[in-house]
Amino acid sequence: MKETNKLNDEVLENVSGGTLTQDEALAKAFAHAGLTKADYVKRVELDWEHGRKVYEIKFYQGGLEYEYDVDAETGNILKFEKDYD
C-alpha cells in the first residue's frame, strides 16, 4: 500500500519497508542521546534536505534541548545538537 504526503511542494511516496516511521526515527535519536524517553517532544517532521528525506526532531529532557536530523531511509544521524534549555 502506498501513502503520498505533500511536503514543501514536493510529493513523497512512502512505500512500506523503505522509510522509517516517526516513532522509529525518534527511537534512533533517543538511543543516540542515551535516553529511552523525553520530558517533552516538540517536533518530529518529515522533510526534504539536500535531496533526501530527513526527519527533523526536537525534544527536551532534564533541562536540555536536543535537535536531530535523521535520514528517513537509512536511520543514520545526519546532525545533532544538545544545549541547555
N, C-alpha and C positions, 0 to 999 in steps of 0.2 A: 504494500500500500504506500502511496506517495502523498506527502503533505507539502504544499507550497506555501512559503511565507514571503511576504514582501518586506524587504529591509533596505533602507537607504536607496529607494528607487531601483533596486536590483532584485531579481527573483532568485530565491534559493530553493532548490529542490532537495528535500531531505528524504533519503532512501534508507530504509531500515538496514542497520549494520554499518553505515558509513559515517554517521555523525553522532557525536556524544550527545546525551541528553543534558539538560541544565543540571540535574542532580549529579550526574557523573562528572561534569566539569567542576562543579562546586566541591565534590569529594576530592578531586585532584588538587584543587587549591588548598583545601583544609589539610590534606596529607603533606603537601609541600611546606605548609606553615607549622606542621607538627601539632595540629588540632584535630578534634573529632567533631566540633560544632563551633558556632559563633554566637555571641550575645545578640547580634542583630545583623541580618543580611540586607544590605541596601539595594544591590543591583546584581542581576545575572542576565546579561543581554547578549544575544547572538548578533554579530555584526560582520561586515567585510572590512579587512585591513590588509593592505598590500597584496591583494589578490587571493586572500584566503579567508575562510570562515573562522571567526575568533569569538570566544565568549569573553566578555568584559565583566569582571566580577569585583564587587566591593563589599567588604564586611568589616565588622568591629568585634573585637574580643579583648577583654581585660585592659581597656583604656588605649588600645592600639587600633589603628586603621590599616587594613590590608587591601591592596588593589592588585588584581591579577589579570593577565591576558592568557587564555588557554586556547590552543589550537583545537578547533572543534572536530577535526578529522583524526589527529594523532594523539591528542591528550597532552601534548608537550606544553610545558610552561614557557611562554614566549617572553613574558615580562612580569615582574612583581615589585611591589613597593610595600614597605612597612614603616609607619610613622606614628608618633604619639598623636592621639585624637585631640 
